[in-house]
Every structure is written in C-alpha cells, then in structure tokens.
Amino acid sequence: MDIQVLYFDGCPHHAPTVAMVKQVVATLGMDAQIEEVEVTSVEDAVSKRFLGSPTVLVNGVDIDPRAHDRTDYGLSCRVYHGMDGVPSASLLQAAFEVEWQTP
C-alpha cells in the first residue's frame, strides 16, 4: 500500500499527521510505504488534487470519502469533517482497511 501525505512548507499539522499515519499503520500491522510530498504552487496543488495541508492519499485516493467530488484545490490548510487539521485515527484506519482489502 502506498500512502502519501501532501503538505505545504510550514503547515503545523504536517508532522502530527505523519505521526498519526505511522501509528495507525503500526497498529494495523500493515506493510505500507509512507511518502511525504511537498506541494509548492497552485499549479502543483491542482495537478496533485491537493485539497489543503495535509492531504492523505492511499493508493492515490483521498482518505475522506466526502472529498472525492471536491475540486477546491489550492495552497490552504485542510480541516477534516468535525476535526481540526489532523485526520482522526478512525478515519485513517477506515481508509487503510478499505484499500488494504481491495485486490
């Protein structure tokens, strides 16, 4: 499984999100590649479908099902539904388990 954490330089939620991703991966005992990807321009944000910092993708799919139809890409902070800028462990776990079980 490939996990990307997209962020912009200076994002205060970048490091806590990476830590949360690593914690959930370890808890689930998964084999996953975790890559941190800096987004540096609006054009870069559009090409990477970056909905704000941090954005977590699993095998190229955003972890938040509510985000799949969004197109408001740009260099901004991201807020997850009902949370601050760090996705919850339960949101990450649900996304990881769906992709982990997908053939």
Backbone hydrogen bonds, N-H to C=O, Kabsch-Sander energy under -0.5 kcal/mol:
donor,donor_aa,acceptor,acceptor_aa,energy
3,I,1,M,-0.5
3,I,33,Q,-3.3
4,Q,57,L,-2.6
5,V,35,E,-2.8
6,L,4,Q,-0.6
6,L,55,T,-3.3
7,Y,37,V,-2.1
11,C,8,F,-1.9
14,H,11,C,-1.0
17,T,13,H,-1.7
18,V,14,H,-2.3
19,A,15,A,-2.4
20,M,16,P,-2.1
21,V,17,T,-2.8
22,K,18,V,-2.5
23,Q,19,A,-2.2
24,V,20,M,-2.5
25,V,21,V,-2.5
26,A,22,K,-2.3
27,T,23,Q,-2.5
28,L,24,V,-2.3
29,G,25,V,-0.8
29,G,26,A,-0.6
30,M,25,V,-2.1
32,A,30,M,-0.8
33,Q,1,M,-2.8
34,I,32,A,-0.6
35,E,3,I,-3.0
35,E,33,Q,-0.6
37,V,5,V,-2.4
37,V,35,E,-0.5
38,E,36,E,-0.5
39,V,7,Y,-3.2
40,T,38,E,-0.5
45,A,41,S,-2.4
46,V,42,V,-2.4
47,S,43,E,-2.4
48,K,44,D,-1.8
49,R,46,V,-1.1
50,F,45,A,-2.9
51,L,49,R,-0.7
53,S,76,S,-2.9
55,T,6,L,-2.3
57,L,4,Q,-2.8
57,L,55,T,-0.5
58,V,61,V,-3.1
59,N,2,D,-3.5
59,N,57,L,-0.5
61,V,58,V,-1.8
63,I,56,V,-2.0
67,A,64,D,-2.3
68,H,65,P,-1.0
70,R,67,A,-1.6
73,Y,71,T,-1.8
74,G,50,F,-1.8
76,S,74,G,-1.4
78,R,53,S,-2.3
80,Y,84,D,-2.1
83,M,80,Y,-3.3
92,L,88,S,-2.2
93,Q,89,A,-3.0
94,A,90,S,-2.3
95,A,91,L,-2.0
96,F,92,L,-2.9
97,E,93,Q,-2.8
98,V,94,A,-2.0
99,E,95,A,-2.1
100,W,96,F,-2.7
101,Q,97,E,-1.8
102,T,98,V,-0.6
